Amino acid sequence: MEVLGKATVLVIDDERNMREMLEIGLVQYDFAVTCVADGVEALAVVRGLQPDIILLDIMMPKIDGVSLVPLLRRHTEAPIVMLSARSDAQDKIAALTAGADDYVAKPFHLGEVAARLRAQLRRPQLVQRDFIRFDDIGVDVAKREVQRAGKRIGLTAREFDLLVALLREPGRVFTREQLLDRVWGSDAAVEPNVVETYISYLRTKLADRSDRPLIRTIRRVGYTARLND
């Protein structure tokens, strides 16, 4: 959320000196800055703060940076730039695969960090993505890619289309006939239970929990994507 025209940065780093240096420096580069010391604090404030961008250290206690990325993604689409004292390629790959947008190795020049933050903030104006976020599931519609908790999920074309139909309108209860029409077409020659079969495929591939299902069966009506009753 911008403050008086300034982009808000959420800094997440367990080192006090690093937090203070980043806060003082980024303020000088005309950012509004909020700092927290670990992932637990970050999750507590991110929804209310709604930062424009997140600067996240990769090596932290309680929740490491890579594990924290998909948890943050449940609450915000803000770009995430990782910081790390390690420049190993595997660390970069892990961070970017988890859903981070950029990676900066320590030691760094503060001007470079500010420039990378501004570059990320410009991206939505350059690239408009059709992206759906539902709990810890992320769907890039243009690329036809699905991730859950940062892990890539391989779906067939029909499974993907069925998931998108449900997630575009979370909470709406679709009848079997409505899903059949949207995904297969009203004139498709398919088995009578094809919707039920593909819902089962989706639940298996998404590792949907029976005690907290994301795709719910509404008895005698149809299906919905819903987190809570």
N, C-alpha and C positions, 0 to 999 in steps of 0.2 A: 504494500500500500504506500503510495507516494506521500511524503510529508512536505507540504509547501513546495511542490514541484521537484523534490529530491527523491531519487529511488532509495527504497529501504533495503538494507543488507542485513540479513541475519547471520552473524558470525558464530560458529560452533567450534570451540577449541578448548581443550582442558588446560592449556598452559596460560596462566594469568598474564605473563609478560607479552605473549603473542597476542592475546585478546586486546590488551591495552594499546599495543603498537598498531594493530589493525584498526581499532576504533579511532584513535587519534589521526592516523594517516588517511583513512577513507573519508573522514569528516572533512579533511583538507581538500580532498578530491570531490567534494560536494555531494557526498552520500549521507543519508540518515542511517545510523548504525545501532543495532541492538545486539548485545553479546550474551551468550550463555556458555556454561562450562562443560556440558555433556549432552548426550542424546536424550536423556530423560527430561531435562529442562527444555530442550528444543521441541520435543513433542508436546510439552505442556503449553508452549507459547505460540507455536507456528500457526495454528488455526485462527486465533484471535489477531495475531500480528499481520498475517497475510503479506509476508515480505515479497519484494519484487525479485529478489535473488538471494541465494544462500551460499555462504562460504563455509565449507565443512572440512575439518581436519580428519584424516583417515585413521589415525592411530589415537584412540581414546578409550578410557575405561568405561565400564558398564555396557555401552553399545558402541562397537567400532563404526567408523564412517561408512564402510561398504554396506554393513547390515542396516545402518540407519537410513540409507537412501530410499529403499522401497517403503519404509515406514513413513517417511516424510511425504512420499508421493501419494499416500492416502489422503493427505490434507491440502496439498498445494501442487500447482504445476509450475512454480517458480523454477528458473534454471538453477542447477546446483553445480558449483565449482569446487572441486576437491583440492585440499592442500595436504602435502605429505613431505616428510624429510627423506622418504625413500623414492628413488626415481626408477625402480625396477619396472620393466615393461609389464610384468604380470600384475603388478599393483594397479597400473593404469588400466589394463584390460578389465580387471575385476571391477574397478570403480565405474568405468564407462558402461560395462555390461549391466551393472546393477541399476543404471539409469542416470548417472551423473552426466553433465553436459560438457565439462572441461576438467582439466587436471593441471595443477601448478606444483612443481617441485620446490621444496625449500632447499637452500635459502633463495629468496626471490627479491626482486626490486618492487617496491610498493606501486610504482607507476605501471609496471607490467600487470599486476593484479587488478588495478583500477581499469586498465585498458581492456583486459579480458572480461571483466564484469560488464563494461559498457558494450562490448561486442556481443555478449550473450543477450543483453537487454534489447539490442537492435534486432535480433534474429526473428522475433514474431512478426516484425514489420516486413521482413524479407521473405519468410517462408510461412505460409499459412497451412497448418496441418489439421486434418480431421482426426482428432484424438479424443478417445473416450476414457475417462477414469472412473472406475467403480470399485470402492474399497481398495484392495491391493492388486486389482486387475487393471492393466493398461492396454488399450487397443489402438494401434496406429492403423486407421482405416485405409489410408492411401497405400501403405506398404503391406497391408494385410498381415500384420504381425501382432501377436498377443504375448503379453508377459504377465506372470503372477508372482508377486513378491520378488521381482527382479529376474525371474527365471523364464526363459523363452518356452512357450507352449506351442507345439505343432498341431495345427488344426487343418482338416480338409476344407475345401471351398464351402460346402454346405454347412459344416459345423461353424465356420467363421461367420457366415451370413446369419445363421440362427442366433449366435451370440450377440452380434451387432444389433439385430432386431430387438432383442430383449434389453440390452444395455442402453440403447438410445432413449428408451422411455422407462427408466427404473420405477417400479411400483405399479406400473400398468399391468393388469391381468389380460393376457392374450389367450383367446380360445385356440384350440387346435386348428380350426379352419383358418383363422387369421394368420397364424404362423405358416401354415401350409401355403397360403396365397402369397405371403411376403417372400418366402425363401425358395419355394419350388415353382410357384405360379399356379393359378387356379385351374389350368388345364393339364397339369402334370399327371402322368400315369405312374402313380407310386403306390406302395403298400399302404393299407389303412392306418397302420401304426407307425408310419415313418417319423412323425414328429416325436412320439414317445421314445423311439429308438435313438434318435439323434440327441434328444435331451439327456438320455442315459450316457451316450458317448461324451457329451460335453462335461457332465458331472465327473466322469471318470478322469478325463484329461486335465480338468481344472482341480482335481483332488478336492472336490466339494465335500465339506463336512456335513454329516447327517445331523449333528447337533446345532450347526449354524450354517445352514445352506444358503448360498447366494441365489441359486435358481430353485424356486419353490413351486411345488405342485399345489394348485388350488383345486381342491376336490370338486369334481363334476363341472369345473369351469375351464381351467387351463393352466398356464404357467406365468410366472413373473420373476423378475430380478429384484430382490428386496433383501435388505439387511435385517430389519427388525419388524416385528408385527405391529 
